[in-house]
Amino acid sequence: MTRKAPAEDPGDARLRVGPPKDYAAGIPAVTSSLRHGNAQMGARRTLLTLLRVNQKDGFDCPGCAWPEPEHRHRAEFCENGAKAVAEEATLRRVTPDFFAEHAMEELAGRSDYWLGQQGRLTHPMYRPAGGDHYRAISWEDAFAIVARELAALDHPDQAAFYTSGRASNEAAFVYQLFVRLLGTNNLPDCSNMCHESSGSALVETIGIGKGSVSLEDLYEADLILVVGQNPGTNHPRMLSALERAKGRGARVIAVNPLPEAGLLRFKNPQRPAGIVGAGTQLADLFLQIRLGGDQALFQAFNRLLLEAEDEAPGTVLDTSFITAHTHGFEEFAEHARKTSWEDVLEATGLTEEEIRVAFREVLAAEKIVVCWAMGLTQHRHSVPTIREVVDFLLLRGNIGRPGAGLCPVRGHSNVQGDRTMGIHEKPSEAFLDALGAEFGFEPPRHHGHDAVDTIRAMRDGRVKVFVGLGGNFVSAAPDSEVTEQALRGCRLTVQISTKLNRSHAVTGEQALILPCLGRTEADLRPCGPQLVTVEDSMSMVHLSRGRLAPASEHLLSEVAIICRMARAALGAQDPQVPWEDFETDYDRIRDRIARVIPGFERFNDRVRQPGGFALPHPPRDERRFTTATGRANFTVNPLTVLRVPEGRLLLQTLRSHDQYNTTIYGLDDRYRGVHQGRRVLFAHRDDLAARGLADGDLVDIVSEYEDGVERRAPGFRAVAFPTPRGCCAAYFPETNVLVPLDSTAAISNTPTSKSIVVRLEPAVGVPAGH
């Protein structure tokens, strides 16, 4: 049976706002999961599919990268995971008839939600230059078009190859191999727009751009700081881990500009107390910090730690660890002691007493884990902020021992694995040496474009072919109008996708849609069913086995699409690469990965062990730091205080609860009290009143940047919400238009989506549907 998608784009005409929730999950999460599943898949398919999610003989959730526990529940999924599975396993279909009915101009005017709700793509489609519609095309002709346009380039660097974090390890490895054989390192990925700041800071300070903790470390911690993160919506299974840690005696401090329901109280639907009881209070302390104030908070903690050590020498700092394993302590300590309380209080919006109460929790804890997400990574000073977090943990030896460490919580399910596989515009010399030796070629050594630089290059005519392996680049990128204009200037845009999204409606002169299998689907080859692997946020690598029948007989796997594209584009230039063998048997790809990437020795054998295997992590495993100094590096980070002009607010973009990255599952944000709409602006009641606005008024949000260009997002409902004074929030991708392309984090070049200076004006132009 084929289920029909919504025929109308609902807009926000039915938007209503109620009080926010003070708990997460519970019965509402169960009913929401089942409702989404039934609407997309039907009852029987919902049950059979969800019971396979995150199981050792099942498929990895296509949502977030939170790791699986050793002992798994039969229902090892969360509400957002259920929504992600329902979207992929939907019975709705987007066929050639759909594209014949809907012109490009119409599709470009539809919302991300409406486009996603139409269903799974079924055929390769081609939009010729000047064409108003996509039309069906054979796979052979599609690959020939890609080969023709790549061959017509003056230089391989005129092509860019984007990757979403949902691509498997095997697909990512052959993708980067193809791109480097072509002759470029233009491999932008979704990491550039989220956790690039984490990787930049961690590589410099501890020698590896990954977190240093396991789930067991989280369970053993005395204190867990959850900073700039909303696990109740973005990583709901993390709440179960925090609940278990609380059961073992851990304390939790939540540091966030918004009160998040999941950190207030968690009703675990897998426990009776979570169904009928009050649930578990997770956060023992909530610090409602101003946007961008986290660096100041950790700098204050570091000053207080040094002063506590002065008062009781030998009892606070881990001096033996500092002496044996770190570099730069004296310079760091001299700077930290000069931290200004006046600057700290202005930057954080907290009182000194609030900070000292939190510090008493720090002093009482021997083992500390700091978790963070995009609330820390999307500011101009994000890299110094995360360096300061590292300083904080180094002072007491809280890296490289059980129950303690760094925990950047990644988003998409294999975003960390893709980077491990070589999806990076700035690959290491060691990786390129190993890749070149294995496949008998000289890889390009010059750095390529990251996501922001790719947009600039397309805008300026320096990139003419864009290929996207998954994701929705148009809606993920900043400065929406600039990004769309840049893509429209390309000669060819190619999207390898499962579902329709805005990147299929905003294209180059020519466009291809290459539909691929989803992770829930069986990948059957002549030699048998194929398995793929993923790496979670904590460096565990495990198998994923799809079971469902493919949505269409015309679909190919990501691996097959890449291998056939490579054969068409490279021709006889790559005799060392057995593309046909790779497409037929993914074990052969894994054998090559094992010879190129350290830590993957005996890959095929080890990944078939129950639960997979952990990749090596020198700081965690051996307290060995592969930095330029050979030690963990303390750093000196001048304090940044975000000062907003009079009458302006500081805006952060965020997700709703019915959303994962750019995929919109529904129009509700249950935890924040928003229903049937997305164009809302959360702001403090007093900030609204100071501007002559009231709860419920319609406003235009206008961003101001040093380039003198004003960017406008029209027609948002003002919602009085408990935000810090001077700060506000709204959903992306609707507010990506406000993020200037050139406003990026120092070093990492990540868009500053969490610190946008805006002013509010009474709405002038209201989008359709209001």
Salt bridges, closest charged atoms under 4 A:
ASP12 OD2 - HIS770 NE2 3.75
ASP22 OD1 - ARG265 NH2 2.91
ASP57 OD2 - ARG52 NH1 3.23
ASP60 OD2 - ARG519 NH1 2.91
ASP60 OD1 - HIS542 NE2 2.84
GLU68 OE2 - ARG237 NH2 2.66
GLU68 OE1 - HIS542 NE2 3.38
GLU76 OE2 - ARG237 NH1 3.33
GLU79 OE2 - LYS83 NZ 3.15
GLU79 OE1 - HIS657 NE2 2.96
GLU79 OE1 - ARG670 NH2 2.86
GLU87 OE1 - LYS499 NZ 2.79
GLU88 OE1 - ARG166 NH2 2.25
GLU101 OE2 - HIS102 NE2 3.93
GLU106 OE2 - HIS102 ND1 2.88
GLU106 OE2 - ARG110 NH2 2.93
GLU149 OE2 - ARG148 NH2 3.27
GLU149 OE1 - ARG491 NE 3.21
ASP157 OD2 - HIS155 ND1 3.56
ASP157 OD2 - HIS446 NE2 2.82
GLU170 OE2 - ARG590 NH1 3.02
ASP189 OD1 - ARG419 NH2 3.15
GLU196 OE1 - ARG419 NH2 2.99
GLU204 OE1 - ARG387 NE 2.99
GLU216 OE2 - ARG248 NH1 3.00
GLU243 OE2 - ARG271 NH1 2.79
GLU260 OE2 - ARG672 NH2 3.17
ASP284 OD2 - LYS246 NZ 2.73
ASP284 OD1 - ARG251 NH1 3.22
GLU307 OE2 - ARG303 NE 2.68
ASP310 OD2 - ARG337 NH1 2.49
GLU334 OE2 - LYS338 NZ 3.72
ASP343 OD1 - ARG643 NH2 3.57
GLU346 OE2 - ARG643 NE 2.96
GLU352 OE2 - ARG356 NE 2.85
GLU353 OE2 - ARG360 NH2 3.47
GLU361 OE2 - ARG251 NH2 2.62
GLU429 OE1 - ARG445 NH1 2.62
ASP433 OD1 - ARG445 NH2 2.86
GLU438 OE2 - ARG592 NH1 3.33
GLU438 OE2 - ARG595 NE 2.95
GLU442 OE2 - ARG445 NE 2.77
ASP453 OD1 - ARG456 NH1 2.65
ASP460 OD1 - ARG459 NE 2.93
ASP460 OD2 - ARG462 NH2 3.43
ASP479 OD1 - ARG711 NE 3.04
GLU484 OE1 - ARG488 NH1 3.61
GLU484 OE2 - ARG502 NE 2.95
GLU521 OE1 - ARG120 NH2 2.85
GLU535 OE2 - LYS210 NZ 2.82
GLU553 OE2 - HIS554 NE2 3.65
GLU580 OE2 - ARG567 NH2 3.74
ASP581 OD2 - ARG588 NH1 3.17
GLU583 OE2 - ARG525 NH2 3.04
GLU583 OE2 - ARG564 NH2 2.75
GLU583 OE1 - ARG567 NH1 3.86
ASP587 OD1 - ARG590 NH2 2.67
ASP587 OD1 - ARG608 NH2 3.07
ASP621 OD1 - ARG620 NE 2.74
GLU622 OE1 - ARG624 NE 3.24
ASP658 OD1 - HIS36 NE2 3.98
ASP658 OD1 - LYS83 NZ 2.56
ASP669 OD2 - ARG672 NH1 2.87
ASP686 OD2 - HIS684 ND1 3.93
ASP686 OD2 - ARG725 NH1 3.73
ASP687 OD1 - ARG691 NH1 3.92
ASP687 OD1 - ARG725 NE 2.90
ASP700 OD2 - ARG712 NH1 3.10
GLU704 OE2 - ARG648 NH2 2.85
GLU704 OE2 - ARG759 NH1 2.72
ASP707 OD2 - ARG711 NH2 2.82
GLU710 OE2 - ARG759 NH1 2.86
GLU734 OE2 - ARG678 NE 2.61
ASP742 OD1 - ARG456 NH2 2.96
GLU761 OE1 - ARG712 NH1 3.00
GLU761 OE2 - ARG759 NE 2.79
